Amino acid sequence: MYRKKLKKALKNRETIFGGWISYDHPSIAETFALTGFDFISIDMEHAPISLASAQRIISISQSKGIPCLPRPVSHSNDLFKPLLDSGADGLVVQMVESYEEVEIISKHMKYPPLGKRTFGINRAQDFGLNFDNYVKSWNDESILILQIESKKGLENIDQITNHSLIDGIMIGPYDLSGSLGYPGEINNPIVNQACSKIIETCQSKNISCGTQISVPSERNIKEAISKGYNF
């Protein structure tokens, strides 16, 4: 039910909040899961969190009714597959730059006939006890959020957002600023203009658009929402 709730909220562009986990101590995951976030993401791109630790975080998050969306370090199915079989409710995929990449990512994530995800017994299917229900519902319920973090991704944002299996776009402001030639200057007018283009594209296609807020003050959150971000 919690996965369906998040997917519906993203589809309706509701204002929702996620928490990043960059440390693998289980108490941190439990604390985050108790605070009322709409979802939790595990940063496996820039943090040394192992697959085993990620599975524990996924389990803790879901035990409190909070969906969990890991962010793998690359687009490799070698990383996608064990995270999904560990029970992840979907993925946040970093540095997406083309429609063709979205097609490959979605094929890795979805079961046939939509994709090519292979079938295995693991925590995701309650170790086989819920296999049929999980497999039947996964393609409709799983969540895919793509990060736009480069000049190329910006240039291709219209084509990328044409893909039917996207649940949300997340702007990575720091990498985007570097790709545009202004590393770290996330408030540079050129960077802001690029972010506005992505936000407007998402709005025109009724796709949720989010970003990270490194200093999550009430002021910064309200400012992000006023710019058009909804998660």
Sequence and secondary structure as in RCSB ss.txt:
>XXXX:A:sequence
MYRKKLKKALKNRETIFGGWISYDHPSIAETFALTGFDFISIDMEHAPISLASAQRIISISQSKGIPCLPRPVSH
SNDLFKPLLDSGADGLVVQMVESYEEVEIISKHMKYPPLGKRTFGINRAQDFGLNFDNYVKSWNDESILILQIES
KKGLENIDQITNHSLIDGIMIGPYDLSGSLGYPGEINNPIVNQACSKIIETCQSKNISCGTQISVPSERNIKEAI
SKGYNF
>XXXX:A:secstr
 HHHHHHHHHHTT    EEEE    HHHHHHHHHTT SEEEEE SSS   HHHHHHHHHHHHHTT  EEEE SSS
 HHHHHHHHHTT SEEEE     HHHHHHHHHHHS TTT       SGGGGGGTTHHHHHHHHHHH EEEEEE S
HHHHHTHHHHTT TT  EEEE HHHHHHHTT TT TT HHHHHHHHHHHHHHHHTT EEEE  SS  HHHHHHHH
HHT   
